[in-house]
Amino acid sequence: MARSRAFSILLLKDGYDSTTALKDDNTLIESVPASNLPPGATLFVLDGAPRPPWWKSYFGVQRDLLQASKGALVFLPVEGRVFALAFGHVAHNLRDESYEYDFGIKVTLNCVDPKKLKNTDTLEPGSARRQRTQHAIETELTYFDFDYDSSVLKSITGKVKAEYADVVKHATGGSSLRVSTPVTSADLTDLCTRLLHLYADESYLESFPDIQKIVPVRDPDRVAALNQKLQEQIRGQA
């Protein structure tokens, strides 16, 4: 059996790609050549210089110790859209307005078995209390004490349905989708194509009809537009 590897996957908004999605001050090495990239993909690498960990001098450790930050971003075009596959701590190099904030959670809700959920991360807007709940056994959302009318679902983890088990066993979704998969680099385009179709699917509402009664607005473009509307209404009442 092929070894599964961990992936953190984001979907860029329509119109964004590797030339427009990265922050101007990013420290990634551009367009690194690689022999096994999927067709059309572009690789950016984080190759941090080795340095001692902060706690070496803090405790006066008498030994040469070095650590370095390594990571990569792969931009993969699929059916007119572009995915960003993040390895290591590199996703913060993406512009905040460049990706879909509901991608991971929608794909997860569409592909998980609703009776085999593992954990949830929720937020109560009124008290700003965040709660992570994990069950020892896979179960339904009912057993997580999730309040549809007053809680925000930030992320959810569960075992996927049988029709997706050939490529993914479990999925965790928030803004990004986190999965472990045995697919080879040559099959990543096919995997992302399936994910793109899952993102466009609304069938999760049959299994989770009230799951997103309250949804936070985190997309900077939408926040700016709503702030503008609010300012206009305030001025109109003055």
C-alpha positions as CSV (number, residue, x, y, z in Angstrom):
1,M,0.0,0.0,0.0
2,A,1.3,3.4,-0.9
3,R,2.3,5.7,1.9
4,S,-0.1,8.5,2.8
5,R,1.3,12.1,3.0
6,A,-0.2,15.1,4.6
7,F,-1.4,18.0,2.5
8,S,-2.8,21.4,3.4
9,I,-4.8,22.7,0.4
10,L,-6.3,26.1,-0.3
11,L,-8.3,27.2,-3.3
12,L,-7.4,30.6,-4.8
13,K,-10.2,33.0,-5.8
14,D,-11.1,33.3,-9.4
15,G,-8.5,35.4,-11.1
16,Y,-5.6,34.7,-8.7
17,D,-2.6,32.6,-9.5
18,S,1.1,32.3,-8.5
19,T,1.9,35.8,-9.9
20,T,-0.8,37.6,-7.9
21,A,-1.6,35.6,-4.8
22,L,1.7,36.1,-2.9
23,K,2.5,39.0,-0.6
24,D,5.0,41.5,-1.9
25,D,7.3,40.9,1.1
26,N,7.4,37.1,0.9
27,T,10.7,35.4,1.3
28,L,10.0,32.4,-0.9
29,I,12.4,31.4,-3.7
30,E,10.5,31.7,-7.0
31,S,9.9,29.1,-9.7
32,V,12.1,26.4,-8.3
33,P,12.5,23.6,-10.9
34,A,11.3,20.1,-9.9
35,S,11.1,16.9,-12.0
36,N,7.8,15.6,-10.6
37,L,5.6,18.6,-10.6
38,P,2.1,18.1,-12.2
39,P,1.6,19.8,-15.6
40,G,1.3,23.6,-15.3
41,A,2.3,23.6,-11.6
42,T,4.7,26.2,-10.1
43,L,6.9,25.6,-7.0
44,F,8.0,28.2,-4.5
45,V,10.4,27.2,-1.7
46,L,11.1,28.5,1.8
47,D,14.7,27.8,2.6
48,G,15.4,29.4,5.9
49,A,19.0,29.7,7.1
50,P,19.9,27.5,10.1
51,R,20.0,29.2,13.4
52,P,20.0,28.2,17.1
53,P,16.6,27.8,18.7
54,W,15.7,30.5,21.1
55,W,15.9,28.3,24.2
56,K,19.5,27.4,23.5
57,S,20.8,30.7,25.0
58,Y,17.9,30.9,27.4
59,F,19.0,27.8,29.2
60,G,22.7,28.1,28.3
61,V,22.8,24.8,26.4
62,Q,26.4,23.8,25.9
63,R,26.0,22.1,22.5
64,D,25.9,23.3,18.9
65,L,22.2,23.2,17.9
66,L,20.7,24.5,14.7
67,Q,17.3,24.5,13.2
68,A,15.9,25.9,10.0
69,S,12.5,26.6,8.5
70,K,11.8,24.7,5.3
71,G,8.6,24.7,3.3
72,A,7.0,24.9,-0.1
73,L,4.0,26.3,-2.0
74,V,2.8,24.5,-5.1
75,F,0.4,26.4,-7.3
76,L,-1.6,23.9,-9.4
77,P,-4.1,25.1,-12.1
78,V,-7.2,23.0,-12.4
79,E,-10.2,23.7,-14.7
80,G,-9.6,27.4,-14.8
81,R,-8.9,27.8,-11.1
82,V,-5.6,27.5,-9.1
83,F,-5.0,25.5,-5.9
84,A,-2.2,26.3,-3.4
85,L,-0.7,23.3,-1.8
86,A,1.2,24.3,1.4
87,F,4.0,22.3,3.0
88,G,5.3,23.7,6.3
89,H,4.5,27.2,7.6
90,V,4.2,29.0,4.3
91,A,0.5,29.7,3.9
92,H,0.9,33.1,5.6
93,N,2.8,34.2,2.5
94,L,-0.5,34.3,0.6
95,R,-2.5,37.6,0.4
96,D,-5.4,37.5,2.8
97,E,-7.8,38.3,0.0
98,S,-6.4,35.7,-2.5
99,Y,-8.2,32.5,-1.3
100,E,-11.6,31.1,-0.6
101,Y,-12.3,31.1,3.1
102,D,-15.0,28.5,3.0
103,F,-13.2,26.0,0.7
104,G,-12.0,23.5,3.4
105,I,-15.1,23.4,5.4
106,K,-17.5,23.0,2.4
107,V,-15.4,20.2,0.9
108,T,-15.2,18.4,4.2
109,L,-18.9,18.6,4.9
110,N,-19.5,17.2,1.4
111,C,-17.2,14.3,1.6
112,V,-17.4,13.1,5.3
113,D,-19.7,10.5,6.6
114,P,-22.1,12.5,8.8
115,K,-22.1,9.6,11.3
116,K,-18.3,9.3,11.5
117,L,-17.2,12.8,12.8
118,K,-14.2,13.0,15.0
119,N,-13.8,16.5,16.3
120,T,-15.1,20.1,15.9
121,D,-13.8,23.6,16.6
122,T,-16.5,26.0,17.4
123,L,-16.9,29.7,18.4
124,E,-19.7,31.4,20.3
125,P,-19.8,35.0,18.9
126,G,-21.4,36.6,22.0
127,S,-18.7,35.5,24.5
128,A,-15.9,34.9,21.9
129,R,-15.5,31.5,23.6
130,R,-13.7,29.0,21.4
131,Q,-14.2,25.3,22.1
132,R,-12.6,22.2,20.6
133,T,-14.4,19.0,21.1
134,Q,-13.0,15.5,20.3
135,H,-14.7,12.1,20.7
136,A,-12.9,8.9,21.2
137,I,-15.2,7.2,18.7
138,E,-16.6,8.5,15.4
139,T,-20.1,9.8,15.9
140,E,-22.7,12.3,14.7
141,L,-22.7,16.0,15.1
142,T,-25.5,15.8,17.6
143,Y,-23.1,14.4,20.2
144,F,-20.8,17.4,20.0
145,D,-23.4,19.7,21.6
146,F,-23.2,22.0,18.7
147,D,-25.8,24.8,18.9
148,Y,-26.9,25.6,15.4
149,D,-28.5,28.9,16.4
150,S,-25.7,30.5,18.4
151,S,-22.4,28.8,17.5
152,V,-20.0,29.2,14.5
153,L,-18.4,26.0,13.1
154,K,-14.8,26.9,12.4
155,S,-13.5,23.5,11.5
156,I,-14.6,19.8,11.5
157,T,-12.9,16.5,11.1
158,G,-14.3,13.2,10.1
159,K,-13.9,9.9,8.2
160,V,-14.8,10.3,4.5
161,K,-17.6,8.4,2.7
162,A,-16.7,5.2,0.9
163,E,-16.7,6.8,-2.6
164,Y,-13.7,9.0,-1.6
165,A,-11.8,6.4,0.5
166,D,-9.6,5.5,-2.4
167,V,-7.7,8.8,-2.1
168,V,-8.5,10.2,1.4
169,K,-9.4,8.5,4.7
170,H,-10.1,11.5,6.9
171,A,-10.6,15.2,6.2
172,T,-10.3,18.3,8.3
173,G,-11.8,21.5,6.9
174,G,-11.6,25.2,7.8
175,S,-10.3,27.7,5.3
176,S,-7.9,25.1,4.1
177,L,-8.5,21.4,3.6
178,R,-6.1,19.1,5.5
179,V,-5.9,15.5,4.3
180,S,-3.5,12.6,4.2
181,T,-3.5,10.9,0.8
182,P,-1.5,8.2,-1.0
183,V,-1.9,9.8,-4.4
184,T,1.3,10.4,-6.4
185,S,2.4,13.8,-7.7
186,A,1.1,12.7,-11.1
187,D,-2.4,12.3,-9.7
188,L,-2.6,15.6,-7.8
189,T,-4.4,17.3,-10.7
190,D,-7.1,14.5,-10.6
191,L,-7.4,14.8,-6.8
192,C,-7.8,18.6,-7.0
193,T,-10.4,18.3,-9.7
194,R,-12.5,16.1,-7.4
195,L,-12.1,18.7,-4.6
196,L,-13.1,21.5,-6.9
197,H,-16.3,19.7,-7.8
198,L,-17.0,19.0,-4.1
199,Y,-16.6,22.7,-3.4
200,A,-19.3,23.6,-5.9
201,D,-21.6,20.9,-4.6
202,E,-24.4,21.9,-2.2
203,S,-25.5,18.3,-1.2
204,Y,-23.9,18.7,2.2
205,L,-27.1,20.6,3.2
206,E,-29.0,17.4,3.1
207,S,-26.9,15.9,5.8
208,F,-26.2,19.2,7.7
209,P,-29.2,21.4,6.9
210,D,-28.6,23.9,9.6
211,I,-24.8,23.7,9.9
212,Q,-24.0,27.3,8.8
213,K,-26.9,29.4,10.2
214,I,-24.2,31.7,11.6
215,V,-21.1,32.2,9.3
216,P,-18.3,34.6,10.1
217,V,-17.3,37.0,7.4
218,R,-13.5,36.8,7.2
219,D,-12.8,37.5,3.5
220,P,-11.1,41.0,3.5
221,D,-12.9,42.0,0.3
222,R,-16.3,41.2,1.8
223,V,-15.4,42.9,5.1
224,A,-14.4,46.0,3.2
225,A,-17.6,46.1,1.2
226,L,-19.8,45.6,4.3
227,N,-17.9,48.3,6.1
228,Q,-18.5,50.7,3.2
229,K,-22.2,49.9,3.3
230,L,-22.3,50.5,7.1
231,Q,-20.5,53.9,6.7
232,E,-23.0,54.9,3.9
233,Q,-26.0,54.0,6.1
234,I,-24.5,55.9,9.1
235,R,-23.9,59.0,6.9
236,G,-27.4,58.7,5.5
237,Q,-28.9,58.9,9.0
238,A,-26.8,61.9,10.1
